């Protein structure tokens, strides 16, 4: 199966089949479930706080959340949704839209996911609202109760569908909806996603969207402590317990990058060298999502589930440097995603700088990754193998957001207020060069807003810089000096 065929196959699963046999007999297969009023949910979302001392109020909230979540689980599994997607000729059409036996419109999966997202609160220091003549965070600690309880209800409703449905298309779409719910970073979602990623029985197509769910979890910030750039919010007073869970998820994501057998089954003898070309395409397809997920980690090192430190920045550096142990070799797109991730990882943990962090090694990894990324465009100015303009924008944003995270006192709620750090200079030079020789040429548009073809991407200066970094006196080859486990791979000639 080629990558294109695998992608099409995945999309087919999203669209669905015309017949679904695993539908619950408790529902009417001729009528789609109807959602009740969302007023109560909206009021709870906006208020956020639930008085834990008022047991009646707590139970009422849980009942409301459970009923709301159940509706989405029922919709995701309803056969009419899949019949409509397949344009089944037996369905009645009203006003250009397929309807059920009661003449109610049959929604699409995409519509329902988008609808659910309106009720998902995303803890993000960059998302603000203007209220009472002042700008404030849209999601704050007052919303923690809503995030926790609504997340628990969605987990209870969707998890059984993902794990137990007899239809693959239902499991995939339930996982897609679950991934959207994970934008809240709710505590209930973490163990579910961890188990799906670690479970050898999780099918590749489900694991792909589980990786998207993991990315959303890692993107969510701690509503109690935005300044720390911690992931999600604490579920107990013991930070170590939460750190262990965060580390467990990161370790599971790293495994999907480093071990092909975690993302696809059936590799002969479990040895990647025995994999077929089609299997290698699938590995690279899923691994790219795993890299994008790991790129959401906000520190170069974090505590692992066993107490030993994890080094997610090293994993991304290995991708950038095309570590020979990574088979198949990382693609240009994977290298771009890894560079974006490295620009998101602060050499700071808990407000303290990571002792021995080597910015020269980081610069070397970023430079190598950028060269691999831009090489197709440098060799062929009209290359169309990547969405070049999109990557130019994303890399530019990553570079802009990179500088502040070297400041140990940086507050992400005040993104323009930071003090440049001395250790930033090495990578800063790489970024300045990349903007001039890569991003500017591939991102330039004409007066009509169209991409200008034929602009030259010249990697000569970046290659010269890479050689200088590799030959620099005192080069340790370690991402964190004094920590042998962070030894960088030997990059091939670029």
N, C-alpha and C positions, 0 to 999 in steps of 0.2 A: 504494500500500500504506500503510494507516494504521499508526500506532505500535503499536496493539494487535495488528494483523495481523502486523506485522513481529516483535513479541515472540513471538507464537504460532508463527510460522514458525521462529524461532530455537530455540524449545523443541522443535519437531518434529524438528529436526536432532539435538538432544540425545537424544531418544527413539530415533530411528533409523528405518530402513526394514526391511521384511520380507525383502528379498533384497539381498545384498551380493555383487557380482561381482568386487571387487578383492581377494578373499581369497587368501592365499598357498597354493599347491598343496602346499606342503611339510607342511601340517597336515591332520588329518582333520576335514573340515567337519561331521562328525556328533558329535564329541566336543570339549568345551572343554578347553583346556590346564589342567594341574594344577600348582599351585605347589609347589615342594619345601619342605623345612623352612626356617623363618626363623630358626632358632637362631643360625646363623653370622652372619647379618646383624645380629641383635639384639646379639650379643656385640661385633661390630665397631662398631656404633652407640654402645654404652655405653662402650667403650674409647676410640674416636675415633682414637687415634694409630696410624699405620702406620709401622714402622721402614723408612725409605727406603734404609738401607744394606743391608737384608736383601732382596736381589732376589727370592729365592724367595717371601718373605712378600708382597712387593708384587704379584707376578704372581698369587699365589693370591687375594689380595684383589680384584684387577681381574677375575679369572675369576668369582669369586663374585658381584660386583656386576653383571657383564655378563649372567650367567645369570638373575639376579633381574630385571633390567630388561627382558630379552627376553621374559620371561613376561608382563609388563604390556603390552608392545607387541603381543604375540600376542592377548591377551584383548581389547584395545581394537579389534582388527580382525576378531574372530571372528564369523561370520554368525549363530551361535546366540544370541549376546548380543542381537542386533537382532531376531531372530525372537521371542525371549522378551519383549522390550520391546513388541512389537506384538501380543502375546498370540496368536501363531500357533497355530491349532487343530491343526496336525500334531504339535506337541510333546507329549510324555508329561508328565503331572503326577503328582508324588509328594509326599505330605505337603503339598499345597497349593502346591508350587513346581515350575516347569518344570525338567525334567532332560534330559540328553543321552542318547545311545545307550548309555552305560555307567551310566546312572542317577545321574550326578553332577549336583548342582544347577548351574543356569546362573546366574551372578552378573549383577547389574546394573552399569552403568557407575558409578553413584553408590557402590555398595558397594566397587568396586575402587579408586576414587579415595580414598575414606575409608580403606581398608586401606593403600594406599601411603603416605598421610600419616603413619601410625604410624612409618614408617622415615625420614621427612624431619625433619632437625634444623633448627629455626628460631632463628637467632641474634637474640635479643631480650632486652634488659636487664631487661625486666619479667617474664620467665619464669624463675622460680627453683624449686629443689627443696630439701627438707630432708634433709641427709645428714650422718651422723656428728655428730649433735647441733648442726648449724649449717646456716644457710641459705646456699645458693650458687647461682650461675648454672647453669641447666640445660645451656646450651651455652656452652662456653668455647673458648679457643684449642687445647686438646687435641683438639677435635673437627674441626679444620680438614682433616685428612687424609681423614676419612670423608666430610665434606661435598664435598670436591673430587673424590674418586674415584667416589663414588656418583652425584654430579651428572654426571660425564663419561659414566658408563655409561647413565644415563637419557637423556642427550642423544643418544648414539649409537643408542639403541634407538627413541626416539620421534620424533626429528627426521625420519628418512626417511618415517615414516608420515604426518606432517603435510604434508610437502612433495610426496610422490609418490603417495599413495593415490588411486585413481581415483574413490573414493566420498567425496562431500562430508561425509556424516554421520561417517565414520571420521576424516576430517581434523579436524573440529570436536571430536569427543570426545578425540582424541589431544591436541589443543591444550588442552582442559580439564584433562586429566591432567598435561600438561606444566606448566601454570600452577600446579598444586598443588605440583609438584616444585620450582618456582622459589622457594618459601618459604625454601629453604635459602640462597639467594643464591649458589649454586655458580658458580664462574668460567665453566664451560662453557656455562651458560645465557645469559649476557649477549650474546654475538655472535649467537646464534640468534634471540633475541627482537628484537634491533636490526634484523636483516635482515628478519624478518617484518613489522615495523612500517614499514620504509623501502621494502620491495618493492611496487611498484605493482600487481603481479600477485596479491598476497595478497588473498583474498576478504574481504568485509566481515565475514562471520560468524566467520572465523578471526581476523581482526584484532581483533575485539571481545575474544576470549579471550586474544589476545596482549597486549592492554592490561592484562588482569587479571594475566597473567604478569609484565609489567613492574612492576605495582604491588607484587607479592610480592617481586620482586628489590629494589626500592627500599626496601621495609619491612625487609629483612634488614640487620642491622648488621655491622660489622667485628669479628669475634671477637677480633682482636688489639688492638683499640683501641675499646672500647665508649664510653669517655669522650668521644671526639671526635665521636660521632654520625655517623661516616662510614658510607657505604653499602657493604654487603658486605665481604668481606675481600680483602686484597691478594694478587695472584697472582705478584708479583715484588717485588724490593727497590726498584723505581722507582715511587714514588707517582704521578708524572706520567702514567705509562702507564695506571694504573688510573683516574685522574681523567678521562683522555680517554675511556675506555670508558663511565664513568658519565655524562659529559657527552653522549656520543653517544646514549645511551638517552633521556636527558631531552629532548634536542633532537627526537628522533623522536616522543616523546609530545606535546610542544608543537605539533608540526606537525599532529597529529591534532585539536588544539583550534582551531588558527588557520586551517587550510586544509581545507575540506570535501572537496576532491578526494582527500585522503589516506585518507578513511574510506569513501567510496562512489564507485563508477564510474558513468559514464553521465550525468553532469550535462551538459546541452547546452552545447557549446563550453567546458566547464570553468568556466562562470560561474555562481556561486551564485544570481544573480538570475534565471537561467533554470530553476532547479530546480523540480520539481513539489512540491506539498504533501506527497506521500508521501515524496519524497526528503528533504525538510526534516525530516520526522519521524525518518527513519533517521539523518540527520546528528546530530540532537539526542540520539538514543538512544545512539549510540556516543560522541559527544562527552562525554556525562555520565560515562561510564567513563573516558575520557581525563583528565577533570578530577579524578576520584577517584584516578587513578594519579599525576598530577602532585602531588597533595596529600600524597603519601608523601615528597616531597623535604624534606630537613631543614634547608636553608639558603636564605636569600633570593636568594643568588647563588652560582654555582659555575663553575669553568672549563669552557668548551665544548670540543668535539672539535677545533676549529681554533685553540684557544688564547685566543680571545676569550671574555669572560664571558657566561654565560647568566643570565637574570633570571626564574626560574620564578615568583617572587612577583609580578612585574609581570603575567605572563600570567594568574594567578589574580585579580589586582586588576582586570584588564580584564574578566574574567567578572563579578565583583561589580558593576562599574560599567556593565554592559551596553554595552560599547564598540560603537558603530554598525558597526564593521568585522566584528563577529562576527554572522554570519547563518547560521541564524535567531537571533533574540535569545535570550540565555540564559534558561532557565526558572527558576522559584523553587528547584527541587531542585538545579540546577546551581550557583546562587548559594550555597546552603547548603554544598555540597561544597567550593566555592572558599573560603568562610569557614573551614571546618574545616582546609583545607590551609594557609591563611595563618597560622593559630594553631600550625601545626606547623613553620613555617620560622623558624629563628633568625637574627637579624641578627648572626650570629657565624660565622666561617669559620676553622677550625683554631685555635680558642681566642682569636682576635682579633676584636674588634667590626668590623663593616662600616663603614668610614669614610663619614660623610655619610648614613647610613640615616635616613630621615624617618618617625618614628613617627606624625606627624600625617597623612601621606598614607596610611599603613597604616590608621589609625583611620577615615579617610574611606572607604576601600575597604570595610572590614569593615562599617561602618554602612550603606553603600549596599546591600551584599549582603544584610544582615539584613532591611532594609526590603523588598527584592524578594522574599525568601524568605517573609516572614510576611504579605505583603499579602493573599493569598487568604484566610487565616484571619482577618485583621482585617476584611475586607469581608464575610465569611460565617462566623460562629462555628461552624457545623456542617459546614464544608468537609471533604470526604473525598478531595481530589485527591492528598494526600501522606500518608505515614506520619508524622503530626505528632509522636506520642509518641516514636517512634524517633529522629527528628531532634532533638527536645528533649534526649534523653539524649546523643546523639553530640556535639551542640554544647556541652552542659554539660561533657562530658569534655574536649573540645578546649580550652575556656576554662580548665579546671583545669590542664591540661598546658602551657598557653601561658606562664604567668608564669615558670616556672623557666628557660626557654630564653633569656631576656634576660641571665642571669647568665653571663658569659664563662667562669667556672670550673665551670659546672654539670656534674655527673656523673650521667648517666641511671640508673646502678645505685643511686643514692641520691636518688630523685625528690623527697623531702621536704626535702632539705638544699640550700638555695640562698639567695642574697642578692638581694633585689628590686633592680632597676636603675631609675634615674631615668627613662629613656626609656620605661619600661613604663606610665607613668601615663595617657598619652593613650588607648591602647587599653584600659587597665584601666577607664576611665570608660565606654567603650562597652560592655564586657562586663557591668559591673554593671547598666547600664541595660537591656541585652538580657535579662538573667536575670530582672529584675523585670517587664518589660513584654511579653516574648515567651515565654521558656522556662517560667516559672512557670505562666502560664495554659494553655499547650498541653500541659504535662507533668503537671498535677495529676490525681490519681486519687481516687476515693471510697473509702469504707470497705470496699467489696467488690472493690477493686483494678481498677475499671473507670474509663476515662477520663471525666472530667466534661465533658459537652458544654455549650456556651454560654458558657464563660468568655471574657471579652473580651480580645483582643489590641489594645492601643492603641499606635499608632506615632507619636503626636504628639510625644512627647519625643525619640524617635530622629530624627524629621524636623527638629526644632528643632536638635538637636546637629549634624546634617549641614550645615544652613545655617551654623551657627557655624564649623564646620571649613572650609567653602568660602569663607567671608568673612574668615577669620583673617588678620590683618596679617602680611605676610611669607610668605604661602603661596607655595611654589615650584611646586607641581604636579608635583614629581618624587618618585619613590619613594626614590631615592638622590641627594641633593643633589650637584651638580657632574657628574652623569652624564646627559647629554641623552637617551640611549637609554632612560631609565626614565621618560619623560614619561607622566603618567597621562592617561587619556581624560577628556573632559568628560562628567560624568554627567548623564543626563536627569533631569528633575523626578520625584520619587518620591511 
